[in-house]
Amino acid sequence: MALITTTALCLRKVDFSETSQILTLLSDSLGTVGAIAKGAKRAKSSIGGPLDLMCLYNVVLYDRSKRGTLSILSQAELLDFFPGARADYAAFSAVERIRELLLAIEVSPHDGPSILLVTVKAMRALAAGEAPERVLAHFTWSLLSALGIEPVVTECVASGMEPSGKVEVAFSLGEMGLLAPPHNEHRSDLVRITPRTLHALQSLAIGTASDNIEVDAYAGASSLLAWLVAMQGGRRLRTFAALDPARPL
């Protein structure tokens, strides 16, 4: 077994016996990894105590991921528990949504560093008091980018026609981009996007900040992007409303 020291965020914890935990960690060296923390809840634990959700640790693992079994957590040092992100319900709700999205996908060792980086950035933004819906929208866009996915929101993926920004547009989940008439006819994978949500999506796409984007627009953008993330893992989300073709975002 290889002994690895890595930075990791705790995504899931399950009590195992009276003293141990089974964990799902997002690490920069191994991506998503399962681990067992033997004796973590003992008063004199060599690990340093039980791990908590969405806290950042420096951990030492006996890596058994290539064997398809749980790695063994040897040590854990708390680096940050993002207290500001837990003091407000809206921020805490955003943290739970981030956690659900990360559990909806399998993060490879190759993608681990970039995805952990964008996650920690989002957690620190929430802890600093930034608007949760805005943080969540930026996180979901960055998460897709880290997975190698770039939704097309500046033009029609079929014709290259740019939207006017004044009327609703159609977004194809299958094509991962906008579809203008007649290319959006007779399709069952379309979501309607309002002009204000489109503005938020385009701001995310080109990486510009705007003070004119409403909270509801960021909420619509993050809902669409979250379901695009979930599609990569074939999962359904509990904390995001299902996309409704009859109800524009």
C-alpha positions as CSV (number, residue, x, y, z in Angstrom):
1,M,0.0,0.0,0.0
2,A,1.3,3.4,-0.9
3,L,1.3,6.0,1.8
4,I,0.0,9.4,0.4
5,T,-0.3,12.8,2.0
6,T,-2.9,14.9,0.4
7,T,-5.4,17.7,0.9
8,A,-9.0,16.5,1.1
9,L,-12.5,17.7,1.7
10,C,-14.9,15.4,3.5
11,L,-18.0,14.8,1.4
12,R,-19.7,12.0,3.3
13,K,-19.2,10.3,6.7
14,V,-20.9,7.2,8.0
15,D,-20.4,5.8,11.5
16,F,-18.8,2.4,11.5
17,S,-18.9,0.6,14.8
18,E,-18.7,2.7,17.9
19,T,-15.3,4.2,17.2
20,S,-14.7,4.4,13.4
21,Q,-16.0,6.2,10.4
22,I,-16.3,5.4,6.7
23,L,-15.6,8.5,4.6
24,T,-15.9,9.8,1.1
25,L,-13.2,12.3,0.4
26,L,-12.4,14.7,-2.4
27,S,-8.7,14.8,-2.6
28,D,-6.2,16.6,-4.9
29,S,-4.1,13.5,-5.4
30,L,-6.7,10.7,-5.7
31,G,-9.9,12.5,-6.7
32,T,-12.9,10.9,-5.1
33,V,-11.7,8.2,-2.7
34,G,-13.4,6.1,0.0
35,A,-11.6,5.6,3.3
36,I,-12.0,4.1,6.7
37,A,-10.9,6.0,9.7
38,K,-10.4,3.3,12.4
39,G,-10.7,4.6,15.9
40,A,-11.4,8.2,14.8
41,K,-14.0,8.7,17.5
42,R,-11.8,7.4,20.4
43,A,-10.8,10.0,23.0
44,K,-7.1,9.4,22.2
45,S,-7.4,8.8,18.5
46,S,-4.1,8.8,16.6
47,I,-6.1,10.3,13.7
48,G,-6.9,13.4,15.6
49,G,-10.6,13.0,16.0
50,P,-13.6,12.3,13.8
51,L,-13.9,14.1,10.5
52,D,-16.8,16.5,9.7
53,L,-18.6,17.3,6.5
54,M,-17.3,19.9,4.1
55,C,-14.2,20.6,6.2
56,L,-10.8,20.7,4.6
57,Y,-8.0,18.5,6.0
58,N,-4.5,17.5,5.4
59,V,-4.7,13.7,5.5
60,V,-2.3,10.7,5.3
61,L,-3.8,7.7,3.6
62,Y,-2.7,4.2,2.9
63,D,-4.0,4.2,-0.7
64,R,-5.9,1.0,-1.7
65,S,-8.1,2.7,-4.4
66,K,-6.5,0.6,-7.2
67,R,-7.6,-2.5,-5.4
68,G,-11.2,-1.3,-5.4
69,T,-11.4,-1.2,-1.7
70,L,-11.4,1.4,1.1
71,S,-8.2,3.3,1.7
72,I,-7.1,3.6,5.4
73,L,-6.9,7.0,7.0
74,S,-3.9,7.3,9.2
75,Q,-3.8,11.0,10.1
76,A,-6.0,14.1,9.6
77,E,-5.2,17.7,10.4
78,L,-8.0,20.2,10.1
79,L,-7.1,23.1,7.8
80,D,-10.4,25.0,7.5
81,F,-14.0,24.4,8.5
82,F,-15.3,27.6,6.8
83,P,-17.2,28.9,9.8
84,G,-18.8,31.8,7.9
85,A,-20.5,29.4,5.5
86,R,-22.3,27.7,8.4
87,A,-23.6,30.8,10.2
88,D,-26.3,31.6,7.7
89,Y,-29.1,29.3,6.3
90,A,-28.8,30.5,2.7
91,A,-25.0,29.9,2.7
92,F,-25.3,26.5,4.5
93,S,-27.9,25.5,1.9
94,A,-25.5,26.4,-0.8
95,V,-22.8,24.3,0.9
96,E,-25.2,21.3,0.9
97,R,-25.9,21.8,-2.8
98,I,-22.2,21.9,-3.6
99,R,-21.7,18.7,-1.6
100,E,-24.5,17.0,-3.5
101,L,-23.1,17.9,-6.8
102,L,-19.6,16.6,-5.8
103,L,-21.2,13.3,-4.7
104,A,-23.1,13.1,-8.0
105,I,-19.9,12.6,-10.0
106,E,-16.8,10.5,-9.8
107,V,-13.7,12.7,-9.7
108,S,-10.6,11.1,-11.2
109,P,-7.1,11.7,-9.9
110,H,-6.5,13.8,-13.0
111,D,-9.4,16.1,-12.2
112,G,-8.9,16.1,-8.4
113,P,-6.6,19.2,-8.1
114,S,-8.8,21.5,-10.3
115,I,-12.1,20.4,-8.8
116,L,-10.8,20.6,-5.2
117,L,-9.5,24.1,-6.0
118,V,-12.8,25.4,-7.4
119,T,-14.7,23.9,-4.4
120,V,-12.4,25.5,-1.8
121,K,-12.8,28.8,-3.7
122,A,-16.6,28.5,-3.5
123,M,-16.5,27.6,0.2
124,R,-14.3,30.5,1.0
125,A,-16.5,32.9,-0.9
126,L,-19.5,31.7,1.1
127,A,-17.6,32.0,4.3
128,A,-16.7,35.6,3.3
129,G,-20.4,36.4,3.0
130,E,-20.7,36.5,-0.8
131,A,-24.2,36.0,-2.3
132,P,-24.9,32.2,-2.2
133,E,-26.7,32.1,-5.5
134,R,-23.9,33.9,-7.3
135,V,-21.3,31.7,-5.7
136,L,-23.3,28.6,-6.6
137,A,-23.6,29.7,-10.2
138,H,-19.9,30.3,-10.5
139,F,-19.1,27.0,-8.8
140,T,-21.3,25.0,-11.2
141,W,-19.9,26.6,-14.2
142,S,-16.3,26.1,-12.9
143,L,-17.1,22.5,-12.1
144,L,-18.3,21.8,-15.6
145,S,-15.2,23.5,-17.0
146,A,-13.0,21.3,-14.8
147,L,-14.8,18.2,-16.2
148,G,-14.0,19.5,-19.7
149,I,-17.6,20.7,-20.5
150,E,-18.3,24.1,-21.9
151,P,-22.0,24.8,-22.4
152,V,-22.6,27.1,-25.5
153,V,-24.7,30.1,-24.3
154,T,-23.5,32.8,-26.6
155,E,-24.8,31.4,-29.9
156,C,-26.9,28.7,-31.5
157,V,-24.8,25.5,-31.6
158,A,-26.3,24.6,-35.0
159,S,-26.3,27.9,-36.9
160,G,-24.0,30.2,-34.9
161,M,-26.7,32.8,-34.6
162,E,-26.4,35.0,-31.6
163,P,-29.5,35.6,-29.4
164,S,-30.9,39.1,-29.1
165,G,-31.0,38.9,-25.3
166,K,-34.6,40.3,-25.4
167,V,-36.7,37.1,-25.7
168,E,-36.7,33.6,-24.3
169,V,-34.3,31.1,-25.9
170,A,-34.1,27.3,-26.0
171,F,-31.3,25.3,-24.4
172,S,-30.7,21.7,-25.5
173,L,-29.6,19.4,-22.8
174,G,-28.4,16.9,-25.4
175,E,-26.4,19.4,-27.4
176,M,-25.2,21.3,-24.3
177,G,-26.1,24.7,-25.9
178,L,-28.6,27.1,-27.4
179,L,-30.8,26.1,-30.3
180,A,-32.5,28.7,-32.5
181,P,-35.4,28.0,-34.9
182,P,-35.8,25.9,-36.9
183,H,-33.2,23.7,-35.1
184,N,-35.2,23.6,-31.9
185,E,-38.3,22.1,-33.4
186,H,-39.6,18.7,-32.5
187,R,-37.1,18.2,-29.7
188,S,-37.9,16.9,-26.2
189,D,-34.6,17.9,-24.5
190,L,-35.2,21.7,-24.4
191,V,-35.2,24.1,-21.5
192,R,-36.5,27.6,-21.8
193,I,-34.2,30.3,-20.7
194,T,-35.3,33.9,-19.9
195,P,-33.3,36.9,-21.0
196,R,-32.1,37.6,-17.5
197,T,-30.9,34.1,-16.9
198,L,-29.2,34.1,-20.3
199,H,-27.4,37.2,-19.3
200,A,-26.1,35.5,-16.1
201,L,-25.0,32.4,-18.1
202,Q,-23.2,34.6,-20.7
203,S,-21.4,36.5,-17.9
204,L,-20.2,33.2,-16.5
205,A,-19.1,32.0,-20.0
206,I,-17.0,35.1,-20.7
207,G,-15.7,35.4,-17.1
208,T,-16.9,39.0,-16.5
209,A,-18.5,40.2,-13.3
210,S,-21.7,42.3,-13.4
211,D,-23.5,44.1,-10.7
212,N,-26.7,44.2,-12.8
213,I,-27.5,40.5,-12.6
214,E,-30.3,39.6,-10.3
215,V,-30.2,36.9,-7.7
216,D,-33.0,35.0,-9.5
217,A,-31.0,35.0,-12.7
218,Y,-28.1,33.4,-10.9
219,A,-30.5,30.9,-9.4
220,G,-31.8,29.9,-12.8
221,A,-28.3,29.6,-14.2
222,S,-27.1,27.4,-11.3
223,S,-30.2,25.1,-11.6
224,L,-29.5,24.5,-15.3
225,L,-25.8,24.0,-14.8
226,A,-26.3,21.7,-11.8
227,W,-28.4,19.3,-13.8
228,L,-25.8,19.3,-16.5
229,V,-23.3,18.3,-13.9
230,A,-25.7,15.5,-12.6
231,M,-26.0,14.2,-16.2
232,Q,-22.3,13.4,-16.1
233,G,-22.8,10.9,-13.3
234,G,-26.3,9.8,-14.2
235,R,-27.7,10.9,-10.9
236,R,-30.8,12.8,-9.8
237,L,-30.5,15.8,-7.5
238,R,-32.6,16.3,-4.4
239,T,-31.7,19.9,-3.5
240,F,-32.3,21.3,-7.0
241,A,-35.8,21.5,-8.5
242,A,-36.2,19.3,-11.6
243,L,-36.1,21.2,-14.9
244,D,-39.5,21.8,-16.3
245,P,-39.8,22.5,-20.1
246,A,-43.0,24.4,-19.5
247,R,-41.5,26.7,-16.9
248,P,-38.6,29.0,-18.1
249,L,-35.6,29.5,-15.9
